[in-house]
Amino acid sequence: MTHAPRHNPPRRVLVTGGAGFIGSHLVEALLDDGAQVTIVDNLSTGRRSNLAQALARDPAPRFIEQDLARAIPILEREPPFDEIYHLAAAVGVKRIIERPAESIEANVLDTATLLRFASGHARRAGALPNTLIASSSEVYGKGVRSPFHEDDDCVYGPTTALRWSYAASKAIDEHLALAAHARDGLPVVIVRLFNTVGPRQLGDYGMVLPNFVNAVLAGESPRVFGDGLQTRCFCDVRDVAPALVRLLRCPGARGRVVNLGDDRPVSILELARLVGSTLGRAIEPVLVPYDRAYAPGFEDLRERRPDLARARGLIGFAPTIPLEVTVRDLAHRADGSRTGAVARAAPGREVAAP
Ligand SMILES: NC(=O)c1ccc[n+]([C@@H]2O[C@H](COP(=O)([O-])OP(=O)(O)OC[C@H]3O[C@@H](n4cnc5c(N)ncnc54)[C@H](O)[C@@H]3O)[C@@H](O)[C@H]2O)c1
């Protein structure tokens, strides 16, 4: 399918982590807008199959299968970008707990490299690219106020509890981005994503909804950690991806942190039951103590809900896709792959779009 550029010449856009769950939907939103997209992804948690629809488009995105740190020197020799979306990260508390050093390094060092690259556009091209840094609601830590407002304090446990290193690494990313804005005038927006769900999300890294869907499809009981009365807000990725584009292009968002997600809380127990009823299987969830699910002393939050006033004010953001639709589409898995399978490939290849 050919898409005429809405911007002439077409915007040159870089998406890091573009083969991931959110990144692949973002790439499609950008292609719909006629952008010329370059993706950098090392497929550590992303999948080539996530890009199947995007790579079949005309014009297709360019896919550099590479660690971000190795791709940057290649990109430095090329014409500058108009927009940069930085989504590449070691994602999820479970992964951080399993591989803490690599995850912290990936999150902090790669973001520092990316921001230096973005600010370097001033030297090479004069104009600085609009830049978006994907952060996380985890940054709020165990703050007790609800809903979370962007200017609330972030409250963490001790450094001996690995769980907080994901939050701390994303908080450092935010500080780095705000420092690049202050020092170099980089037009950057930091988006704190709350639980984002939808097609292509994997269950491997502890993401709750695909795990529940996989369990119910397999005829097993979804495993709910703790008492299941903790609440979260789930927003469909197809609402989130276009909002990322609007936030990056919104002048009022520059140099600011913006919450993005849904603000209607659902308990994890309710979520498990909703998956069962939506998929037509009456399977009762089982409760699993946190100590067994993660590690002794694991601290979870009772509630995590965004204050969306800023996103509403800046771009008129309002989620539109009901959770039942998300559950059905996640179960359907348009690409026919299992939500738990991760494609791994040797890094270092640039894949020419067909
Ligand atoms: N999904 C959510 O609910 C959620 C919530 C909060 C924040 N986020 C943030 O959104 C972003 C995208 O998350 P996602 O859910 O799509 O996860 P994902 O794991 O599907 O996407 C991350 C992508 O980055 C790639 N990647 C990781 N390290 C890389 C590196 N060094 N070089 C190149 N590529 C690398 C992975 O292969 C993957 O494709 C992340 O920054 C994450 O922290 C997501």
The ligand as an SDF file (V2000), in Angstrom:
LIG
                    3D

 44 48  0  0  0  0  0  0  0  0999 V2000
    4.3570   -1.7970   27.6680 N   0  0  0  0  0  0  0  0  0  0  0  0
    4.1560   -1.0390   28.7260 C   0  0  0  0  0  0  0  0  0  0  0  0
    3.1480   -1.1840   29.4260 O   0  0  0  0  0  0  0  0  0  0  0  0
    5.1340    0.0420   29.1110 C   0  0  0  0  0  0  0  0  0  0  0  0
    4.9060    0.7190   30.3150 C   0  0  0  0  0  0  0  0  0  0  0  0
    5.8080    1.6960   30.6840 C   0  0  0  0  0  0  0  0  0  0  0  0
    6.8680    2.0220   29.8750 C   0  0  0  0  0  0  0  0  0  0  0  0
    7.0700    1.3530   28.7160 N   0  0  0  0  0  0  0  0  0  0  0  0
    8.2280    1.7620   27.8950 C   0  0  0  0  0  0  0  0  0  0  0  0
    7.8760    1.7710   26.5210 O   0  0  0  0  0  0  0  0  0  0  0  0
    8.9980    1.3780   25.7270 C   0  0  0  0  0  0  0  0  0  0  0  0
    8.6000    0.2360   24.8030 C   0  0  0  0  0  0  0  0  0  0  0  0
    8.1830   -0.8620   25.5990 O   0  0  0  0  0  0  0  0  0  0  0  0
    7.4470   -2.1470   25.0020 P   0  0  0  0  0  0  0  0  0  0  0  0
    6.4050   -2.5320   25.9670 O   0  0  0  0  0  0  0  0  0  0  0  0
    7.1220   -1.9450   23.5920 O   0  0  0  0  0  0  0  0  0  0  0  0
    8.5790   -3.2320   25.1690 O   0  0  0  0  0  0  0  0  0  0  0  0
    9.3820   -4.1100   24.0720 P   0  0  0  0  0  0  0  0  0  0  0  0
   10.3280   -4.9620   24.8570 O   0  0  0  0  0  0  0  0  0  0  0  0
    8.4290   -4.7930   23.1840 O   0  0  0  0  0  0  0  0  0  0  0  0
   10.1570   -2.9740   23.2710 O   0  0  0  0  0  0  0  0  0  0  0  0
   11.4810   -2.5950   23.5360 C   0  0  0  0  0  0  0  0  0  0  0  0
   12.2570   -2.7930   22.2500 C   0  0  0  0  0  0  0  0  0  0  0  0
   13.5790   -2.2850   22.4060 O   0  0  0  0  0  0  0  0  0  0  0  0
   14.4840   -3.2090   21.7980 C   0  0  0  0  0  0  0  0  0  0  0  0
   15.7810   -2.9820   22.4440 N   0  0  0  0  0  0  0  0  0  0  0  0
   16.0870   -3.1810   23.7620 C   0  0  0  0  0  0  0  0  0  0  0  0
   17.3690   -2.8220   23.9980 N   0  0  0  0  0  0  0  0  0  0  0  0
   17.8610   -2.3800   22.8050 C   0  0  0  0  0  0  0  0  0  0  0  0
   19.1320   -1.8760   22.3940 C   0  0  0  0  0  0  0  0  0  0  0  0
   20.1420   -1.7460   23.2840 N   0  0  0  0  0  0  0  0  0  0  0  0
   19.3150   -1.5390   21.1130 N   0  0  0  0  0  0  0  0  0  0  0  0
   18.2910   -1.6590   20.2120 C   0  0  0  0  0  0  0  0  0  0  0  0
   17.0740   -2.1260   20.5440 N   0  0  0  0  0  0  0  0  0  0  0  0
   16.8610   -2.4870   21.8240 C   0  0  0  0  0  0  0  0  0  0  0  0
   13.8780   -4.5740   22.0440 C   0  0  0  0  0  0  0  0  0  0  0  0
   14.3330   -5.5670   21.1700 O   0  0  0  0  0  0  0  0  0  0  0  0
   12.3890   -4.2560   21.8600 C   0  0  0  0  0  0  0  0  0  0  0  0
   12.0220   -4.4210   20.5010 O   0  0  0  0  0  0  0  0  0  0  0  0
   10.1170    1.0330   26.6990 C   0  0  0  0  0  0  0  0  0  0  0  0
   10.9810    2.1380   26.8350 O   0  0  0  0  0  0  0  0  0  0  0  0
    9.3810    0.8000   28.0220 C   0  0  0  0  0  0  0  0  0  0  0  0
   10.1920    1.0610   29.1480 O   0  0  0  0  0  0  0  0  0  0  0  0
    6.2360    0.3640   28.3120 C   0  0  0  0  0  0  0  0  0  0  0  0
  1  2  1  0
  2  3  2  0
  2  4  1  0
  4  5  1  0
  4 44  2  0
  5  6  2  0
  6  7  1  0
  7  8  2  0
  8  9  1  0
  8 44  1  0
  9 10  1  0
  9 42  1  0
 10 11  1  0
 11 12  1  0
 11 40  1  0
 12 13  1  0
 13 14  1  0
 14 15  2  0
 14 16  1  0
 14 17  1  0
 17 18  1  0
 18 19  2  0
 18 20  1  0
 18 21  1  0
 21 22  1  0
 22 23  1  0
 23 24  1  0
 23 38  1  0
 24 25  1  0
 25 26  1  0
 25 36  1  0
 26 27  1  0
 26 35  1  0
 27 28  2  0
 28 29  1  0
 29 30  1  0
 29 35  2  0
 30 31  1  0
 30 32  2  0
 32 33  1  0
 33 34  2  0
 34 35  1  0
 36 37  1  0
 36 38  1  0
 38 39  1  0
 40 41  1  0
 40 42  1  0
 42 43  1  0
M  CHG  2   8   1  16  -1
M  END
$$$$
